[in-house]
Amino acid sequence: MFKALAIKELREVLGIAFLGLGAHLFLLMCRIGAMPFAPMLTFHDYDIPFIDTQFDKGACVIAIVLAIALGFRQSAWENGRGTYQFLLHRPIRREAIFLTKLGVGLGVFWVCIGGPILLYAVWAALPGRHPSPFEWSMTAWLWQMCRVVSLFYFGAFLSGLRPARWFGTRVLPLIAVALPVSLLLTMPWPWLLGLPVLLGLYAALISNICYVGRMREYS
């Protein structure tokens, strides 16, 4: 049953996933100078891979948009189509259903955002690709960005799941995560200072999603 639910979720988010992955791969192709993509965006030859800010900013914007789109697609879209009544009457706990949905959505997000970052790192690590030094530690900020921007996914999912009005308090979870995201992205020593805060926010948002999913009336 969990396998069927995971396949259903994956099938329904494939369109958003392909758009997000395509946008990130386009940014990557422009950055490494692959033709015919290279002239479409301006990158300077002296920009060092994972040091230049243009790629980092572009990847961050794509990640935020993708995270929010996935979160709303898996929560508000289900409610609009009336499929919760079918899903939540299966002989399994509601928390397990929502955790499965979250696992699929987060996995798709990491593939679409983390995959191109890894490809970029492999390209930069190969000899003769760029006249500048490369260390794998230079990719740390982008991996931190993936972990932190995942909060937007949970915030969007919770906003889409809540029964409040759209023009009232419904999107408060999504708005609320913006401040910690901005702080965590600029925090020094993210593994030492930011990771405990990030894990605490993960736990709080996932717990709230499971609570709302369990207590809400879907009839």
N, C-alpha and C positions, 0 to 999 in steps of 0.2 A: 504493500500500500504506500509506503514511504517512497519507494522507487517510482511508482506511478505519479505521485504528487510532485516529486522532483522533476520528472520528465515534463509534466504539464507546465510547471513554473519556467523551466528552461525554454520550452517551446514558445511561451507567451512573451518572454523578454528578449527573444533572439533579434527582433527588429531594432530595439533600442541598443542592444549589445553591438550589433554590426555597425550602427551609426557611430557609437562611441569609439569602437576599435578602429573604424575607418578614419575618423578624425585624428586619432592619436598616431596612426601609421602615416597619415598624410604629413603631420607635423614632423615626424621622425624622418621621412624621406626628404623633406625640405631641408632639415638640419644637416643631414649627412651629404647633401648635394646630389642626390639621385635624380637623374633626368627621367622625365621632363618636369619633375616637381620643383627642382632647385630654384628656378626663377620666380616662383609664385610667392615666396616669402623671403624677406631680407635677413640673411644671417651673414655676419662678417667672418672672413677667413681666420681672423685672429681670435675668435671666440673659442675657448677651450671647452671640450665636452664636459658636461656636468658642472662647469663653472659659470658659463654664460647664463644669464637670467632669462633670455627670451624663451628658450625651450622649457625651462622650469615653470614660467608663468603660463605658457600655453598649455602644458600638461596639467597644471593645477586647475585651470578654468575648465578644461575638458572633463577632468575627474569630478569636479563639483557638479557640473550639469548632468553628467551620467549618473552620479550617486542619487541626486534628487529625482531624476526621471525614473530610475529603477524603483526607488522607494514608493513613489506615488503609483507607479504601474502595478506593483504587487499588492497594494492596499486599497486605495481609492477606486481604482479601476474594477477590482473585484466587487466592491460594494455597488458600484454603478450598474454592473451587469447582473447583480443578484446571485452571484455564484457562491457567496458565503453560506447560504442556506443549504446548498448541496455539500460543500466541503466540510462544514462543521457538524454535520450529522453522520459522519463516518464513525465507526466504533474505535476511535483513538482520541486521546486527550487533545483539547484545543491547543495547549501549549506546544505539543509535539508538531502540530500542523504549522503553527506560526514559526517555530524554530526551523523547520524544514524550509519554509519559504525564505527566511532570513539567510539560511546557509547557502541556498542556491543563488540568491541575489548578491550576496557578498562575494561568492566565488566568481560569478560573472564579472562583477566590478573589478576584482583583482586580476583576472585574466586580461580584460580589456585595457586596464591601466598599467598593470605590472608587466605584462608581456612585452609591449613596445619599449619600456624602460630597460628590461633585460636585454632586448635586441640591441638597443643603443649602447649598452655597456659592453656587450660582446664586440660590436663594431669598433668601439673606442679602444678595446684591449688588444685587437689584432694589430700586428706591426704594419707600418706603412700606410695606415688609414688617416692619421692626423699627426702633424708635426708638433706634438705637445705630450707631456707625460700623462700617464693615467694610473690611478690607483682605484681599486674597488671601493675604498672608503669614500671616494668622491660621490658615489651614488646615494649616500646615506640620507641626504635631505629629501630626495624624491621618494625613497621608501617610507620615510617619516610622513611625507605628504599623503601617501596612500593610506597609511594607518589613520591619520587624523581626519582626512576628508571622508573616510567611512562613517564618521559621525553624522554627516549630512544624509547618508543613506538611512540610518536608523531614525533620524529626526523626521525625514520625509515619510517614512513608513508609518511612524507613530501619528503624524499629522493626518495622513490619509485614512488611518484606522479609526481615529477618534470620532465620536458622533456629534461633535459640536458644529456650529455654523462656520462655513468657509470664510465669511467676512467678520467673524468674531474671534474666538480663541483657538480655532482648530489648528492653525499653523504655528502656534506658539512653540511647540517642540522644535520645529525647523528653525525658527528665528532664534531660539535660545541657544542652539549649538554654534551659532556663528561666532560668538565671543570666544568660547574656549578653543574653537578651531584656529582663530587668528592668533591667540596667545600661544597655543601649542606649536604652531608653525614657526614661531620666532623664538621659542624658548631655548636657552642654551642647555647643553647636556641632555638631549631629549630622552636618552635611555635611563638616565638617573633621575631626572626631575619630572619629565613628561609622561613616562610610561605608567607609573602608578595612577596618575590623574586620568590618563586615557583609558586604562582598564576599568577604573571606577565609573567613568562616563559610559563605557560600553555596557557594564553591568546594570547601571541605572536605566538606560534606554531599553535594553532587552527585557528587563524585568517589567517595565511599564508597558511594553508591547504585549507581553504575555498576559499581564493583568487586564489590560483593556480588551484584549482578544477573548479572555475567559469571561469577563463580566458583562460585556456589551450584548444587548439583545439584537438579533439579526432578523427577526420575523417581520 
